[in-house]
């Protein structure tokens, strides 16, 4: 614990040092006596998840005569561990990227609401009900949505064609497709769980399509034990796929991007369960893969025809620090970043859907099919680590990767993890 705190503290100091360094080099003098005021933004859109943030920032800076937006990227995983300490710092950046859902709720005390920005930017009119609800806490808007992602299966069309299989619509068909792919000498499913979070999508969908949304919601709120029978059933179904050899070896040692995604791209694996950010990854200069031609998508197969369909994924957004030095400038930046022009740029760079109304022709045919699946789903659902408090999610993610490492010992692993999670809930004062 002490080591973790020391590492987290070191990350926070590094962030502050970087931001302090930006203070002089990024101040832009237009004319004598006319110096732009610096607005700082700390974000996790880096590496394979970079999206179109930098272009959005540059456009804002070109057009705004009063404020200069200085954006600092931070590694995705480091961001998760440092955010609370960074927000609490007296030198906190003005703006942060953050995930809507339980993670934003966990830091509300350090945030400023901005209903006025939502109104000015037209989001009250153009954002969907699901997005609006996701960004509203205690009746106020605390987050500005910049991406809406959706999790489904992305597959190599040549690999599927070579095995003579089509995208499945139900679980039995899915099992049959996996068996055919395996018999054809290819790994059916690529899973990179080195970063832990990619494993959650399997638990999410298996639980939703066997136990339903209301049950899962109770689990996310600490009202049901992880040792409960429906939870074990989800793990049993997952273990069946592992036992049949449908996954790559040792997923916990494989990264999601350079490992699992690459395996599908190279044809070593047929498909991967991933979010729409994979579109940005496959479309970059190092891949230049064509949607609908080289790769395609299908939704998670239905396990029980009586169950409704669900759409799963994160909503990324921007939050305003309560300690922000340049609150007015930050709000101007937020208003621009919420514009259709800006959000379209983010979508093109990341593969995400624009979290406000946009003409259907903006999207590719593949994305239009995905949108149809989202629109016809009964419920939009945040992925696991955005649906439950961060300290609970951390234990849950540990559970998923330990299960992947030792699936035959899942009874013991689930029972032990359930006790740990129950302890976390009790210590949090919620139950």
C-alpha positions in Angstrom: 0.0 0.0 0.0 2.8 2.3 1.0 4.6 1.6 -2.3 1.4 2.4 -4.3 0.9 5.7 -2.5 4.5 6.6 -3.2 4.2 5.8 -6.9 0.9 7.7 -7.1 2.5 10.7 -5.3 5.4 10.6 -7.8 3.0 10.6 -10.8 1.2 13.7 -9.3 4.5 15.5 -8.8 5.5 14.7 -12.4 2.1 16.1 -13.7 2.5 19.3 -11.7 6.0 19.7 -13.0 5.0 19.3 -16.6 2.0 21.7 -16.2 4.2 24.2 -14.5 6.7 24.0 -17.3 3.9 24.7 -19.8 3.2 28.0 -18.0 5.8 30.0 -19.8 6.4 28.2 -23.0 2.7 28.1 -24.1 1.7 31.6 -23.3 1.1 33.3 -26.6 1.6 37.0 -27.1 -0.4 38.3 -30.0 0.4 42.0 -29.6 2.3 44.2 -27.1 0.3 44.1 -23.9 -2.1 41.3 -25.2 -1.1 38.0 -23.6 -3.3 35.0 -23.7 -4.3 33.5 -20.4 -3.4 29.9 -20.1 -6.1 27.2 -19.5 -4.7 23.8 -18.6 -6.1 20.5 -19.7 -4.9 17.1 -18.4 -6.1 14.1 -20.5 -5.7 10.4 -21.1 -6.1 10.5 -24.9 -2.6 9.2 -25.6 -0.9 6.5 -27.6 -3.4 4.1 -29.3 -6.2 6.1 -27.7 -5.0 9.6 -28.8 -8.1 10.4 -31.0 -8.3 14.0 -32.3 -7.6 16.0 -29.1 -4.5 17.8 -30.3 -6.2 19.1 -33.5 -9.2 20.3 -31.4 -6.9 22.2 -29.1 -4.9 23.8 -31.9 -8.1 25.0 -33.6 -9.4 26.5 -30.4 -6.0 28.3 -29.9 -6.1 29.7 -33.4 -9.6 31.1 -33.0 -9.6 32.4 -29.4 -7.9 35.7 -28.8 -8.1 35.6 -25.0 -7.2 32.1 -23.9 -4.5 29.6 -24.7 -5.5 25.9 -24.1 -2.5 23.9 -23.0 -3.1 20.1 -23.2 -1.0 17.6 -21.4 -1.5 13.8 -22.2 -0.9 11.2 -19.5 -0.8 7.4 -19.9 -4.2 5.8 -19.5 -3.4 3.6 -16.5 -1.3 6.3 -14.7 -4.3 8.6 -15.0 -6.6 6.3 -13.1 -4.2 6.0 -10.1 -3.3 9.7 -9.9 -6.6 11.6 -10.7 -7.9 12.0 -7.1 -4.6 13.3 -5.8 -4.2 15.6 -8.8 -7.7 17.1 -8.4 -7.1 17.7 -4.7 -3.8 19.6 -5.4 -3.8 23.4 -5.0 -2.1 23.5 -8.4 -4.8 21.4 -10.1 -5.2 21.8 -13.9 -8.4 23.7 -15.0 -9.8 20.8 -17.0 -9.6 17.1 -17.0 -10.7 14.3 -19.3 -12.7 11.7 -17.3 -15.1 8.9 -17.7 -18.8 9.5 -17.1 -20.5 7.2 -14.6 -19.2 6.0 -11.2 -15.7 7.5 -11.7 -17.0 11.0 -12.1 -19.4 10.5 -9.2 -16.4 9.5 -7.0 -14.7 13.0 -7.5 -17.8 15.3 -7.5 -16.5 17.1 -4.4 -13.6 18.4 -6.5 -15.6 19.4 -9.5 -17.5 22.4 -10.7 -20.9 22.0 -12.4 -21.5 23.8 -15.7 -25.1 23.7 -16.8 -24.5 27.0 -18.5 -22.0 25.5 -20.9 -24.4 22.7 -21.8 -27.1 25.3 -22.7 -24.7 27.6 -24.6 -23.3 24.6 -26.6 -26.8 23.3 -27.5 -26.2 20.0 -25.8 -29.5 20.2 -23.9 -31.1 20.1 -27.3 -28.8 17.7 -29.2 -27.5 15.2 -26.8 -29.3 11.8 -26.5 -31.2 10.9 -23.3 -28.6 8.3 -22.5 -25.7 10.7 -22.8 -27.5 13.5 -20.9 -28.3 11.1 -18.0 -24.7 9.9 -18.0 -23.4 13.4 -17.5 -25.9 14.5 -14.9 -25.3 14.2 -11.1 -27.6 15.4 -8.4 -29.5 17.3 -11.1 -26.5 19.2 -12.5 -24.1 18.7 -15.4 -20.6 17.9 -14.3 -19.1 16.5 -17.4 -19.0 17.5 -21.1 -19.2 14.4 -23.4 -16.6 14.2 -26.2 -16.9 10.6 -27.2 -19.4 7.8 -27.0 -17.9 4.4 -27.5 -19.6 1.0 -28.1 -18.2 -2.5 -27.4 -18.7 -5.3 -29.9 -16.9 -7.9 -31.9 -14.5 -6.8 -34.6 -13.3 -9.5 -37.0 -11.0 -10.2 -39.9 -13.1 -10.7 -42.9 -10.5 -12.8 -44.8 -10.1 -15.2 -41.8 -13.9 -15.6 -41.5 -14.2 -16.2 -45.3 -11.4 -18.8 -45.3 -13.1 -20.8 -42.5 -16.5 -20.4 -44.3 -18.3 -18.8 -41.4 -20.6 -15.8 -41.0 -21.1 -13.5 -38.0 -23.2 -15.3 -35.4 -26.4 -13.9 -34.0 -26.9 -16.2 -31.0 -24.7 -18.1 -28.5 -25.0 -21.5 -30.2 -24.0 -20.0 -33.5 -21.1 -18.2 -31.8 -19.8 -21.5 -30.4 -20.1 -23.2 -33.8 -18.2 -20.3 -35.5 -15.4 -20.6 -32.9 -15.1 -24.3 -33.4 -14.9 -23.9 -37.2 -12.2 -21.2 -36.9 -10.2 -23.4 -34.5 -10.5 -26.3 -36.8 -9.2 -24.1 -39.6 -6.0 -23.4 -37.6 -6.7 -19.9 -36.3 -7.2 -18.6 -32.8 -10.9 -17.7 -32.7 -10.8 -14.9 -30.1 -7.9 -12.5 -29.3 -8.0 -11.1 -25.8 -5.3 -8.8 -24.4 -5.8 -8.4 -20.7 -2.4 -7.1 -19.7 -4.0 -3.7 -18.9 -6.8 -5.6 -17.0 -9.7 -3.5 -18.3 -10.3 -5.3 -21.7 -11.3 -8.4 -19.7 -14.3 -6.6 -18.2 -16.3 -6.6 -21.4 -16.6 -10.4 -21.3 -18.0 -10.3 -17.7 -20.3 -7.5 -18.6 -22.0 -9.0 -21.5 -22.2 -12.6 -20.1 -23.8 -11.3 -16.9 -26.2 -8.9 -18.7 -27.4 -11.6 -21.1 -27.9 -14.2 -18.4 -29.0 -12.2 -15.4 -30.2 -8.9 -16.9 -29.6 -5.2 -16.3 -31.4 -4.9 -12.9 -29.4 -7.7 -11.4 -26.2 -6.3 -12.7 -27.1 -2.9 -11.3 -27.6 -4.4 -7.9 -24.2 -6.0 -8.1 -22.6 -2.7 -9.1 -24.2 -1.1 -6.0 -23.0 -3.6 -3.5 -26.4 -5.2 -2.9 -25.5 -8.6 -4.2 -22.4 -10.7 -3.5 -20.0 -11.7 -6.2 -20.3 -15.2 -4.9 -24.0 -15.3 -6.0 -25.1 -18.0 -8.4 -25.8 -15.8 -11.5 -22.3 -14.3 -11.2 -20.7 -17.8 -11.0 -22.8 -18.7 -14.1 -21.2 -15.9 -16.1 -17.7 -17.1 -15.1 -18.7 -20.7 -16.0 -19.7 -19.6 -19.5 -16.5 -17.7 -19.9 -14.5 -20.7 -18.6 -16.2 -22.9 -21.2 -14.7 -20.8 -24.0 -11.3 -21.0 -22.3 -11.5 -24.8 -21.9 -12.4 -25.2 -25.5 -9.2 -23.3 -26.6 -11.0 -20.4 -28.2 -8.8 -17.7 -26.7 -5.1 -17.1 -27.2 -2.7 -18.4 -24.6 -2.2 -16.3 -21.5 -4.3 -13.2 -22.2 -2.9 -11.5 -19.1 0.5 -11.2 -20.8 -1.0 -9.8 -24.0 -1.6 -6.0 -24.5 -4.9 -5.0 -26.0 -3.5 -2.9 -28.9 -0.1 -4.3 -30.0 -1.1 -7.8 -28.9 -4.8 -8.7 -29.4 -5.7 -6.1 -32.1 -2.5 -6.9 -34.0 -3.3 -10.6 -33.9 -6.6 -9.9 -35.6 -5.0 -7.5 -38.1 -2.3 -10.1 -39.1 -4.8 -13.0 -39.3 -3.4 -14.9 -36.4 -6.7 -14.5 -34.6 -10.2 -14.1 -36.1 -11.9 -11.6 -33.8 -11.7 -9.5 -30.6 -14.3 -8.0 -28.3 -13.4 -4.3 -28.1 -14.7 -0.8 -28.2 -15.0 1.5 -31.2 -11.6 3.0 -30.4 -10.3 0.0 -32.4 -11.5 1.8 -35.5 -9.1 4.6 -34.9 -6.3 2.1 -34.3 -7.0 0.1 -37.5 -7.4 3.3 -39.6 -4.0 4.8 -38.7 -1.1 4.9 -41.0 0.5 1.8 -39.6 -2.6 -0.3 -40.5 -4.8 1.6 -43.0 -7.4 -1.2 -42.7 -10.7 -0.5 -44.5 -14.0 -0.8 -42.7 -16.4 -3.3 -44.2 -13.7 -4.6 -46.5 -10.8 -5.8 -44.4 -12.6 -5.9 -41.1 -16.2 -5.8 -39.9 -18.3 -5.9 -36.7 -21.1 -7.8 -35.1 -22.8 -7.4 -31.7 -22.3 -9.7 -28.7 -24.5 -12.8 -29.4 -27.7 -13.3 -27.5 -27.6 -16.2 -25.0 -31.3 -16.1 -24.1 -33.8 -15.0 -26.7 -36.0 -13.7 -23.8 -33.4 -11.2 -22.8 -33.4 -7.7 -24.3 -30.4 -6.4 -26.1 -28.0 -4.1 -24.4 -25.4 -1.5 -25.6 -22.3 -1.4 -23.6 -19.5 1.2 -23.5 -17.9 4.2 -22.0 -18.6 7.9 -22.5 -15.5 10.1 -22.3 -15.8 13.7 -21.3 -14.2 16.8 -19.8 -14.7 18.0 -16.2 -14.0 21.3 -14.6 -11.9 21.5 -11.4 -13.4 23.3 -8.5 -9.9 24.9 -8.0 -9.5 26.0 -11.6 -7.7 29.3 -11.9 -9.2 30.1 -15.3 -12.8 29.0 -14.9 -14.2 31.4 -17.5 -11.5 30.5 -20.0 -12.1 26.8 -19.2 -15.8 27.3 -20.0 -15.0 28.9 -23.3 -12.8 26.0 -24.1 -15.5 23.5 -23.1 -18.1 25.4 -25.2 -15.8 25.0 -28.3 -14.9 21.4 -27.6 -18.7 20.7 -27.4 -19.3 22.1 -30.9 -20.3 19.8 -33.7 -17.1 20.7 -35.6 -14.9 19.7 -32.7 -16.7 16.5 -31.8 -16.7 15.4 -35.4 -12.9 15.9 -35.4 -12.7 13.7 -32.3 -14.9 11.1 -33.9 -12.7 10.9 -37.0 -9.6 10.6 -34.9 -10.9 8.0 -32.4 -13.6 6.0 -34.1 -16.1 7.1 -31.5 -19.6 8.3 -32.0 -20.4 12.0 -31.7 -22.3 12.4 -28.4 -24.8 14.7 -29.9 -27.2 14.7 -32.9 -25.3 14.4 -36.3 -26.4 13.6 -39.8 -26.2 9.8 -40.4 -24.1 10.3 -43.6 -21.2 11.4 -41.4 -20.6 7.8 -40.4 -19.4 4.9 -42.4 -21.9 2.1 -43.3 -20.2 -0.1 -40.6 -20.7 2.6 -38.0 -24.3 3.2 -39.1 -25.1 -0.5 -38.4 -23.5 -0.1 -35.0 -25.7 2.9 -34.3 -28.8 1.0 -35.3 -27.8 -1.7 -32.8 -27.3 1.0 -30.1 -30.6 2.7 -30.9 -32.6 -0.6 -30.8 -31.0 -1.7 -27.5 -33.2 -1.6 -24.5 -30.6 0.0 -22.3 -27.3 1.9 -22.6 -24.9 0.4 -20.0 -21.6 1.7 -18.7 -18.8 -0.9 -18.8 -17.9 -2.5 -15.5 -15.2 -0.1 -14.2 -17.5 2.9 -14.9 -20.6 1.3 -13.2 -19.2 0.7 -9.7 -16.9 2.8 -7.4 -13.2 2.9 -8.5 -12.0 1.0 -5.4 -14.6 -1.8 -6.0 -13.7 -1.8 -9.7 -10.0 -2.3 -8.9 -10.8 -5.5 -7.0 -13.2 -6.6 -9.7 -10.6 -6.2 -12.5 -8.1 -8.2 -10.4 -10.7 -10.9 -10.1 -11.1 -11.0 -13.9 -7.4 -11.4 -14.7 -6.8 -13.9 -11.9 -9.7 -15.9 -13.3 -8.1 -15.8 -16.8 -4.8 -17.0 -15.3 -6.4 -19.9 -13.3 -9.9 -20.6 -14.7 -10.1 -24.0 -13.1 -9.7 -22.4 -9.7 -12.5 -20.0 -10.2 -14.6 -21.2 -7.3 -11.9 -20.3 -4.8 -11.0 -17.1 -6.7 -14.6 -15.9 -6.8 -15.2 -16.7 -3.1 -12.1 -14.9 -2.0 -12.7 -11.9 -4.2 -16.3 -11.6 -3.1 -15.1 -11.2 0.5 -12.5 -8.6 -0.5 -15.1 -6.6 -2.4 -17.6 -6.8 0.4 -14.9 -5.4 2.7 -14.3 -2.5 0.3 -18.0 -1.7 0.3 -18.3 -1.8 4.1 -15.2 0.4 4.5 -16.6 2.9 2.0 -19.5 3.4 4.3 -22.1 2.6 1.6 -23.2 -0.7 3.2 
